[in-house]
Amino acid sequence: MRARLLYIILCSLILSAVLPSGTLRAQTSYKEFIPYTPKIKRDPFVSPIEITKKKIQKVKRKTLSPLESYDLEEIRVIGIVFDGKQYLASVVLPDGKGFTVKKGMRIGINGGKIIRITENAILVREYFPDYITGQLKPRDRTMKLHKEEGK
């Protein structure tokens, strides 16, 4: 009998500690809901590198000339002439093929475009991906006439 009474008292103490007494109050206050607008921000589940790669693939043309098959470091400038109106340059590819290039032509594997030819160099503008912003950034590179070949 005494054990039952002790058991009932012990159970009532445990239940009174576990069960809430009275009404519950909200412990946190709700903040205003701000919806996600994809027009302003990029998709958080897509890598910025993948977005940049897709943009680059859209920019690339389907058919490439032989000049667009090699890096600018591999192409040698062997001569530059002035025809009275503009400068023209003679370049040689690693496979031995020679080409005459002028301002506005595409050259190099990075979508480069000749923006200026001077008496001793070719200035090429290439576009490289900026993985932070996801944009293509221009970079100007100079292809110099080799002195031993220009004499």
MODELLER restraints for C-alpha pairs under 7 A, 6 or more apart:
rsr = mdl.restraints
at = mdl.atoms
rsr.add(forms.Gaussian(group=physical.xy_distance, feature=features.Distance(at['CA:48:A'], at['CA:131:A']), mean=6.39, stdev=0.5))
rsr.add(forms.Gaussian(group=physical.xy_distance, feature=features.Distance(at['CA:48:A'], at['CA:134:A']), mean=5.85, stdev=0.5))
rsr.add(forms.Gaussian(group=physical.xy_distance, feature=features.Distance(at['CA:49:A'], at['CA:131:A']), mean=5.80, stdev=0.5))
rsr.add(forms.Gaussian(group=physical.xy_distance, feature=features.Distance(at['CA:49:A'], at['CA:134:A']), mean=6.99, stdev=0.5))
rsr.add(forms.Gaussian(group=physical.xy_distance, feature=features.Distance(at['CA:51:A'], at['CA:134:A']), mean=6.70, stdev=0.5))
rsr.add(forms.Gaussian(group=physical.xy_distance, feature=features.Distance(at['CA:52:A'], at['CA:129:A']), mean=6.45, stdev=0.5))
rsr.add(forms.Gaussian(group=physical.xy_distance, feature=features.Distance(at['CA:52:A'], at['CA:134:A']), mean=5.15, stdev=0.5))
rsr.add(forms.Gaussian(group=physical.xy_distance, feature=features.Distance(at['CA:52:A'], at['CA:135:A']), mean=6.67, stdev=0.5))
rsr.add(forms.Gaussian(group=physical.xy_distance, feature=features.Distance(at['CA:67:A'], at['CA:107:A']), mean=5.10, stdev=0.5))
rsr.add(forms.Gaussian(group=physical.xy_distance, feature=features.Distance(at['CA:67:A'], at['CA:108:A']), mean=6.11, stdev=0.5))
rsr.add(forms.Gaussian(group=physical.xy_distance, feature=features.Distance(at['CA:68:A'], at['CA:106:A']), mean=6.74, stdev=0.5))
rsr.add(forms.Gaussian(group=physical.xy_distance, feature=features.Distance(at['CA:68:A'], at['CA:107:A']), mean=4.89, stdev=0.5))
rsr.add(forms.Gaussian(group=physical.xy_distance, feature=features.Distance(at['CA:68:A'], at['CA:108:A']), mean=4.45, stdev=0.5))
rsr.add(forms.Gaussian(group=physical.xy_distance, feature=features.Distance(at['CA:68:A'], at['CA:109:A']), mean=5.02, stdev=0.5))
rsr.add(forms.Gaussian(group=physical.xy_distance, feature=features.Distance(at['CA:69:A'], at['CA:108:A']), mean=6.41, stdev=0.5))
rsr.add(forms.Gaussian(group=physical.xy_distance, feature=features.Distance(at['CA:69:A'], at['CA:109:A']), mean=5.56, stdev=0.5))
rsr.add(forms.Gaussian(group=physical.xy_distance, feature=features.Distance(at['CA:70:A'], at['CA:108:A']), mean=5.41, stdev=0.5))
rsr.add(forms.Gaussian(group=physical.xy_distance, feature=features.Distance(at['CA:70:A'], at['CA:109:A']), mean=5.54, stdev=0.5))
rsr.add(forms.Gaussian(group=physical.xy_distance, feature=features.Distance(at['CA:71:A'], at['CA:108:A']), mean=4.88, stdev=0.5))
rsr.add(forms.Gaussian(group=physical.xy_distance, feature=features.Distance(at['CA:71:A'], at['CA:109:A']), mean=5.30, stdev=0.5))
rsr.add(forms.Gaussian(group=physical.xy_distance, feature=features.Distance(at['CA:72:A'], at['CA:108:A']), mean=5.26, stdev=0.5))
rsr.add(forms.Gaussian(group=physical.xy_distance, feature=features.Distance(at['CA:74:A'], at['CA:93:A']), mean=6.88, stdev=0.5))
rsr.add(forms.Gaussian(group=physical.xy_distance, feature=features.Distance(at['CA:74:A'], at['CA:94:A']), mean=6.25, stdev=0.5))
rsr.add(forms.Gaussian(group=physical.xy_distance, feature=features.Distance(at['CA:75:A'], at['CA:91:A']), mean=6.64, stdev=0.5))
rsr.add(forms.Gaussian(group=physical.xy_distance, feature=features.Distance(at['CA:75:A'], at['CA:92:A']), mean=5.90, stdev=0.5))
rsr.add(forms.Gaussian(group=physical.xy_distance, feature=features.Distance(at['CA:75:A'], at['CA:93:A']), mean=5.01, stdev=0.5))
rsr.add(forms.Gaussian(group=physical.xy_distance, feature=features.Distance(at['CA:75:A'], at['CA:94:A']), mean=6.54, stdev=0.5))
rsr.add(forms.Gaussian(group=physical.xy_distance, feature=features.Distance(at['CA:76:A'], at['CA:91:A']), mean=5.49, stdev=0.5))
rsr.add(forms.Gaussian(group=physical.xy_distance, feature=features.Distance(at['CA:76:A'], at['CA:92:A']), mean=5.29, stdev=0.5))
rsr.add(forms.Gaussian(group=physical.xy_distance, feature=features.Distance(at['CA:76:A'], at['CA:93:A']), mean=6.67, stdev=0.5))
rsr.add(forms.Gaussian(group=physical.xy_distance, feature=features.Distance(at['CA:77:A'], at['CA:90:A']), mean=6.05, stdev=0.5))
rsr.add(forms.Gaussian(group=physical.xy_distance, feature=features.Distance(at['CA:77:A'], at['CA:91:A']), mean=4.45, stdev=0.5))
rsr.add(forms.Gaussian(group=physical.xy_distance, feature=features.Distance(at['CA:77:A'], at['CA:92:A']), mean=6.57, stdev=0.5))
rsr.add(forms.Gaussian(group=physical.xy_distance, feature=features.Distance(at['CA:77:A'], at['CA:143:A']), mean=6.94, stdev=0.5))
rsr.add(forms.Gaussian(group=physical.xy_distance, feature=features.Distance(at['CA:77:A'], at['CA:144:A']), mean=6.68, stdev=0.5))
rsr.add(forms.Gaussian(group=physical.xy_distance, feature=features.Distance(at['CA:77:A'], at['CA:145:A']), mean=5.16, stdev=0.5))
rsr.add(forms.Gaussian(group=physical.xy_distance, feature=features.Distance(at['CA:77:A'], at['CA:146:A']), mean=6.74, stdev=0.5))
rsr.add(forms.Gaussian(group=physical.xy_distance, feature=features.Distance(at['CA:78:A'], at['CA:90:A']), mean=5.71, stdev=0.5))
rsr.add(forms.Gaussian(group=physical.xy_distance, feature=features.Distance(at['CA:78:A'], at['CA:91:A']), mean=5.60, stdev=0.5))
rsr.add(forms.Gaussian(group=physical.xy_distance, feature=features.Distance(at['CA:78:A'], at['CA:145:A']), mean=6.16, stdev=0.5))
rsr.add(forms.Gaussian(group=physical.xy_distance, feature=features.Distance(at['CA:78:A'], at['CA:146:A']), mean=6.63, stdev=0.5))
rsr.add(forms.Gaussian(group=physical.xy_distance, feature=features.Distance(at['CA:78:A'], at['CA:149:A']), mean=5.79, stdev=0.5))
rsr.add(forms.Gaussian(group=physical.xy_distance, feature=features.Distance(at['CA:78:A'], at['CA:150:A']), mean=6.28, stdev=0.5))
rsr.add(forms.Gaussian(group=physical.xy_distance, feature=features.Distance(at['CA:79:A'], at['CA:89:A']), mean=5.67, stdev=0.5))
rsr.add(forms.Gaussian(group=physical.xy_distance, feature=features.Distance(at['CA:79:A'], at['CA:90:A']), mean=5.02, stdev=0.5))
rsr.add(forms.Gaussian(group=physical.xy_distance, feature=features.Distance(at['CA:79:A'], at['CA:145:A']), mean=6.65, stdev=0.5))
rsr.add(forms.Gaussian(group=physical.xy_distance, feature=features.Distance(at['CA:79:A'], at['CA:150:A']), mean=5.81, stdev=0.5))
rsr.add(forms.Gaussian(group=physical.xy_distance, feature=features.Distance(at['CA:80:A'], at['CA:87:A']), mean=6.74, stdev=0.5))
rsr.add(forms.Gaussian(group=physical.xy_distance, feature=features.Distance(at['CA:80:A'], at['CA:88:A']), mean=5.69, stdev=0.5))
rsr.add(forms.Gaussian(group=physical.xy_distance, feature=features.Distance(at['CA:80:A'], at['CA:89:A']), mean=4.26, stdev=0.5))
rsr.add(forms.Gaussian(group=physical.xy_distance, feature=features.Distance(at['CA:80:A'], at['CA:90:A']), mean=6.17, stdev=0.5))
rsr.add(forms.Gaussian(group=physical.xy_distance, feature=features.Distance(at['CA:80:A'], at['CA:119:A']), mean=6.24, stdev=0.5))
rsr.add(forms.Gaussian(group=physical.xy_distance, feature=features.Distance(at['CA:80:A'], at['CA:120:A']), mean=6.89, stdev=0.5))
rsr.add(forms.Gaussian(group=physical.xy_distance, feature=features.Distance(at['CA:81:A'], at['CA:87:A']), mean=5.62, stdev=0.5))
rsr.add(forms.Gaussian(group=physical.xy_distance, feature=features.Distance(at['CA:81:A'], at['CA:88:A']), mean=5.38, stdev=0.5))
rsr.add(forms.Gaussian(group=physical.xy_distance, feature=features.Distance(at['CA:81:A'], at['CA:89:A']), mean=6.35, stdev=0.5))
rsr.add(forms.Gaussian(group=physical.xy_distance, feature=features.Distance(at['CA:82:A'], at['CA:88:A']), mean=6.21, stdev=0.5))
rsr.add(forms.Gaussian(group=physical.xy_distance, feature=features.Distance(at['CA:87:A'], at['CA:102:A']), mean=6.86, stdev=0.5))
rsr.add(forms.Gaussian(group=physical.xy_distance, feature=features.Distance(at['CA:87:A'], at['CA:117:A']), mean=5.84, stdev=0.5))
rsr.add(forms.Gaussian(group=physical.xy_distance, feature=features.Distance(at['CA:87:A'], at['CA:118:A']), mean=6.67, stdev=0.5))
rsr.add(forms.Gaussian(group=physical.xy_distance, feature=features.Distance(at['CA:88:A'], at['CA:100:A']), mean=6.70, stdev=0.5))
rsr.add(forms.Gaussian(group=physical.xy_distance, feature=features.Distance(at['CA:88:A'], at['CA:101:A']), mean=5.87, stdev=0.5))
rsr.add(forms.Gaussian(group=physical.xy_distance, feature=features.Distance(at['CA:88:A'], at['CA:102:A']), mean=5.03, stdev=0.5))
rsr.add(forms.Gaussian(group=physical.xy_distance, feature=features.Distance(at['CA:89:A'], at['CA:100:A']), mean=5.58, stdev=0.5))
rsr.add(forms.Gaussian(group=physical.xy_distance, feature=features.Distance(at['CA:89:A'], at['CA:101:A']), mean=5.27, stdev=0.5))
rsr.add(forms.Gaussian(group=physical.xy_distance, feature=features.Distance(at['CA:89:A'], at['CA:102:A']), mean=6.46, stdev=0.5))
rsr.add(forms.Gaussian(group=physical.xy_distance, feature=features.Distance(at['CA:90:A'], at['CA:98:A']), mean=6.95, stdev=0.5))
rsr.add(forms.Gaussian(group=physical.xy_distance, feature=features.Distance(at['CA:90:A'], at['CA:99:A']), mean=5.72, stdev=0.5))
rsr.add(forms.Gaussian(group=physical.xy_distance, feature=features.Distance(at['CA:90:A'], at['CA:100:A']), mean=4.50, stdev=0.5))
rsr.add(forms.Gaussian(group=physical.xy_distance, feature=features.Distance(at['CA:90:A'], at['CA:101:A']), mean=6.29, stdev=0.5))
rsr.add(forms.Gaussian(group=physical.xy_distance, feature=features.Distance(at['CA:91:A'], at['CA:98:A']), mean=5.65, stdev=0.5))
rsr.add(forms.Gaussian(group=physical.xy_distance, feature=features.Distance(at['CA:91:A'], at['CA:99:A']), mean=5.39, stdev=0.5))
rsr.add(forms.Gaussian(group=physical.xy_distance, feature=features.Distance(at['CA:91:A'], at['CA:100:A']), mean=6.34, stdev=0.5))
rsr.add(forms.Gaussian(group=physical.xy_distance, feature=features.Distance(at['CA:92:A'], at['CA:98:A']), mean=4.35, stdev=0.5))
rsr.add(forms.Gaussian(group=physical.xy_distance, feature=features.Distance(at['CA:92:A'], at['CA:99:A']), mean=6.39, stdev=0.5))
rsr.add(forms.Gaussian(group=physical.xy_distance, feature=features.Distance(at['CA:103:A'], at['CA:114:A']), mean=5.13, stdev=0.5))
rsr.add(forms.Gaussian(group=physical.xy_distance, feature=features.Distance(at['CA:103:A'], at['CA:115:A']), mean=5.61, stdev=0.5))
rsr.add(forms.Gaussian(group=physical.xy_distance, feature=features.Distance(at['CA:103:A'], at['CA:116:A']), mean=5.72, stdev=0.5))
rsr.add(forms.Gaussian(group=physical.xy_distance, feature=features.Distance(at['CA:103:A'], at['CA:117:A']), mean=6.62, stdev=0.5))
rsr.add(forms.Gaussian(group=physical.xy_distance, feature=features.Distance(at['CA:104:A'], at['CA:113:A']), mean=5.96, stdev=0.5))
rsr.add(forms.Gaussian(group=physical.xy_distance, feature=features.Distance(at['CA:104:A'], at['CA:114:A']), mean=5.13, stdev=0.5))
rsr.add(forms.Gaussian(group=physical.xy_distance, feature=features.Distance(at['CA:104:A'], at['CA:115:A']), mean=5.99, stdev=0.5))
rsr.add(forms.Gaussian(group=physical.xy_distance, feature=features.Distance(at['CA:105:A'], at['CA:113:A']), mean=5.69, stdev=0.5))
rsr.add(forms.Gaussian(group=physical.xy_distance, feature=features.Distance(at['CA:105:A'], at['CA:114:A']), mean=5.58, stdev=0.5))
rsr.add(forms.Gaussian(group=physical.xy_distance, feature=features.Distance(at['CA:106:A'], at['CA:112:A']), mean=5.65, stdev=0.5))
rsr.add(forms.Gaussian(group=physical.xy_distance, feature=features.Distance(at['CA:106:A'], at['CA:113:A']), mean=4.47, stdev=0.5))
rsr.add(forms.Gaussian(group=physical.xy_distance, feature=features.Distance(at['CA:106:A'], at['CA:114:A']), mean=6.39, stdev=0.5))
rsr.add(forms.Gaussian(group=physical.xy_distance, feature=features.Distance(at['CA:107:A'], at['CA:113:A']), mean=5.86, stdev=0.5))
rsr.add(forms.Gaussian(group=physical.xy_distance, feature=features.Distance(at['CA:110:A'], at['CA:126:A']), mean=5.89, stdev=0.5))
rsr.add(forms.Gaussian(group=physical.xy_distance, feature=features.Distance(at['CA:110:A'], at['CA:127:A']), mean=6.46, stdev=0.5))
rsr.add(forms.Gaussian(group=physical.xy_distance, feature=features.Distance(at['CA:111:A'], at['CA:126:A']), mean=5.79, stdev=0.5))
rsr.add(forms.Gaussian(group=physical.xy_distance, feature=features.Distance(at['CA:111:A'], at['CA:127:A']), mean=6.58, stdev=0.5))
rsr.add(forms.Gaussian(group=physical.xy_distance, feature=features.Distance(at['CA:112:A'], at['CA:124:A']), mean=5.91, stdev=0.5))
rsr.add(forms.Gaussian(group=physical.xy_distance, feature=features.Distance(at['CA:112:A'], at['CA:125:A']), mean=5.23, stdev=0.5))
rsr.add(forms.Gaussian(group=physical.xy_distance, feature=features.Distance(at['CA:112:A'], at['CA:126:A']), mean=4.12, stdev=0.5))
rsr.add(forms.Gaussian(group=physical.xy_distance, feature=features.Distance(at['CA:112:A'], at['CA:127:A']), mean=6.95, stdev=0.5))
rsr.add(forms.Gaussian(group=physical.xy_distance, feature=features.Distance(at['CA:113:A'], at['CA:124:A']), mean=5.42, stdev=0.5))
rsr.add(forms.Gaussian(group=physical.xy_distance, feature=features.Distance(at['CA:113:A'], at['CA:125:A']), mean=5.38, stdev=0.5))
rsr.add(forms.Gaussian(group=physical.xy_distance, feature=features.Distance(at['CA:113:A'], at['CA:126:A']), mean=6.61, stdev=0.5))
rsr.add(forms.Gaussian(group=physical.xy_distance, feature=features.Distance(at['CA:114:A'], at['CA:123:A']), mean=5.96, stdev=0.5))
rsr.add(forms.Gaussian(group=physical.xy_distance, feature=features.Distance(at['CA:114:A'], at['CA:124:A']), mean=4.45, stdev=0.5))
rsr.add(forms.Gaussian(group=physical.xy_distance, feature=features.Distance(at['CA:114:A'], at['CA:125:A']), mean=6.47, stdev=0.5))
rsr.add(forms.Gaussian(group=physical.xy_distance, feature=features.Distance(at['CA:115:A'], at['CA:123:A']), mean=5.85, stdev=0.5))
rsr.add(forms.Gaussian(group=physical.xy_distance, feature=features.Distance(at['CA:115:A'], at['CA:124:A']), mean=5.71, stdev=0.5))
rsr.add(forms.Gaussian(group=physical.xy_distance, feature=features.Distance(at['CA:115:A'], at['CA:125:A']), mean=6.58, stdev=0.5))
rsr.add(forms.Gaussian(group=physical.xy_distance, feature=features.Distance(at['CA:116:A'], at['CA:122:A']), mean=6.10, stdev=0.5))
rsr.add(forms.Gaussian(group=physical.xy_distance, feature=features.Distance(at['CA:116:A'], at['CA:123:A']), mean=5.16, stdev=0.5))
rsr.add(forms.Gaussian(group=physical.xy_distance, feature=features.Distance(at['CA:117:A'], at['CA:123:A']), mean=6.14, stdev=0.5))
rsr.add(forms.Gaussian(group=physical.xy_distance, feature=features.Distance(at['CA:120:A'], at['CA:144:A']), mean=6.13, stdev=0.5))
rsr.add(forms.Gaussian(group=physical.xy_distance, feature=features.Distance(at['CA:120:A'], at['CA:145:A']), mean=5.32, stdev=0.5))
rsr.add(forms.Gaussian(group=physical.xy_distance, feature=features.Distance(at['CA:121:A'], at['CA:142:A']), mean=6.51, stdev=0.5))
rsr.add(forms.Gaussian(group=physical.xy_distance, feature=features.Distance(at['CA:121:A'], at['CA:143:A']), mean=5.53, stdev=0.5))
rsr.add(forms.Gaussian(group=physical.xy_distance, feature=features.Distance(at['CA:121:A'], at['CA:144:A']), mean=4.26, stdev=0.5))
rsr.add(forms.Gaussian(group=physical.xy_distance, feature=features.Distance(at['CA:121:A'], at['CA:145:A']), mean=5.52, stdev=0.5))
rsr.add(forms.Gaussian(group=physical.xy_distance, feature=features.Distance(at['CA:122:A'], at['CA:142:A']), mean=5.68, stdev=0.5))
rsr.add(forms.Gaussian(group=physical.xy_distance, feature=features.Distance(at['CA:122:A'], at['CA:143:A']), mean=5.01, stdev=0.5))
rsr.add(forms.Gaussian(group=physical.xy_distance, feature=features.Distance(at['CA:122:A'], at['CA:144:A']), mean=6.36, stdev=0.5))
rsr.add(forms.Gaussian(group=physical.xy_distance, feature=features.Distance(at['CA:123:A'], at['CA:140:A']), mean=6.70, stdev=0.5))
rsr.add(forms.Gaussian(group=physical.xy_distance, feature=features.Distance(at['CA:123:A'], at['CA:141:A']), mean=5.87, stdev=0.5))
rsr.add(forms.Gaussian(group=physical.xy_distance, feature=features.Distance(at['CA:123:A'], at['CA:142:A']), mean=4.66, stdev=0.5))
rsr.add(forms.Gaussian(group=physical.xy_distance, feature=features.Distance(at['CA:123:A'], at['CA:143:A']), mean=6.41, stdev=0.5))
rsr.add(forms.Gaussian(group=physical.xy_distance, feature=features.Distance(at['CA:124:A'], at['CA:140:A']), mean=5.60, stdev=0.5))
rsr.add(forms.Gaussian(group=physical.xy_distance, feature=features.Distance(at['CA:124:A'], at['CA:141:A']), mean=5.21, stdev=0.5))
rsr.add(forms.Gaussian(group=physical.xy_distance, feature=features.Distance(at['CA:124:A'], at['CA:142:A']), mean=6.18, stdev=0.5))
rsr.add(forms.Gaussian(group=physical.xy_distance, feature=features.Distance(at['CA:125:A'], at['CA:138:A']), mean=6.35, stdev=0.5))
rsr.add(forms.Gaussian(group=physical.xy_distance, feature=features.Distance(at['CA:125:A'], at['CA:139:A']), mean=5.62, stdev=0.5))
rsr.add(forms.Gaussian(group=physical.xy_distance, feature=features.Distance(at['CA:125:A'], at['CA:140:A']), mean=4.37, stdev=0.5))
rsr.add(forms.Gaussian(group=physical.xy_distance, feature=features.Distance(at['CA:125:A'], at['CA:141:A']), mean=6.25, stdev=0.5))
rsr.add(forms.Gaussian(group=physical.xy_distance, feature=features.Distance(at['CA:126:A'], at['CA:138:A']), mean=5.61, stdev=0.5))
rsr.add(forms.Gaussian(group=physical.xy_distance, feature=features.Distance(at['CA:126:A'], at['CA:139:A']), mean=5.29, stdev=0.5))
rsr.add(forms.Gaussian(group=physical.xy_distance, feature=features.Distance(at['CA:126:A'], at['CA:140:A']), mean=6.22, stdev=0.5))
rsr.add(forms.Gaussian(group=physical.xy_distance, feature=features.Distance(at['CA:127:A'], at['CA:136:A']), mean=5.74, stdev=0.5))
rsr.add(forms.Gaussian(group=physical.xy_distance, feature=features.Distance(at['CA:127:A'], at['CA:137:A']), mean=5.35, stdev=0.5))
rsr.add(forms.Gaussian(group=physical.xy_distance, feature=features.Distance(at['CA:127:A'], at['CA:138:A']), mean=4.43, stdev=0.5))
rsr.add(forms.Gaussian(group=physical.xy_distance, feature=features.Distance(at['CA:127:A'], at['CA:139:A']), mean=6.04, stdev=0.5))
rsr.add(forms.Gaussian(group=physical.xy_distance, feature=features.Distance(at['CA:128:A'], at['CA:136:A']), mean=5.39, stdev=0.5))
rsr.add(forms.Gaussian(group=physical.xy_distance, feature=features.Distance(at['CA:128:A'], at['CA:137:A']), mean=5.38, stdev=0.5))
rsr.add(forms.Gaussian(group=physical.xy_distance, feature=features.Distance(at['CA:128:A'], at['CA:138:A']), mean=6.41, stdev=0.5))
rsr.add(forms.Gaussian(group=physical.xy_distance, feature=features.Distance(at['CA:129:A'], at['CA:135:A']), mean=5.95, stdev=0.5))
rsr.add(forms.Gaussian(group=physical.xy_distance, feature=features.Distance(at['CA:129:A'], at['CA:136:A']), mean=4.45, stdev=0.5))
rsr.add(forms.Gaussian(group=physical.xy_distance, feature=features.Distance(at['CA:129:A'], at['CA:137:A']), mean=6.07, stdev=0.5))
rsr.add(forms.Gaussian(group=physical.xy_distance, feature=features.Distance(at['CA:130:A'], at['CA:136:A']), mean=5.90, stdev=0.5))
rsr.add(forms.Gaussian(group=physical.xy_distance, feature=features.Distance(at['CA:130:A'], at['CA:137:A']), mean=6.29, stdev=0.5))
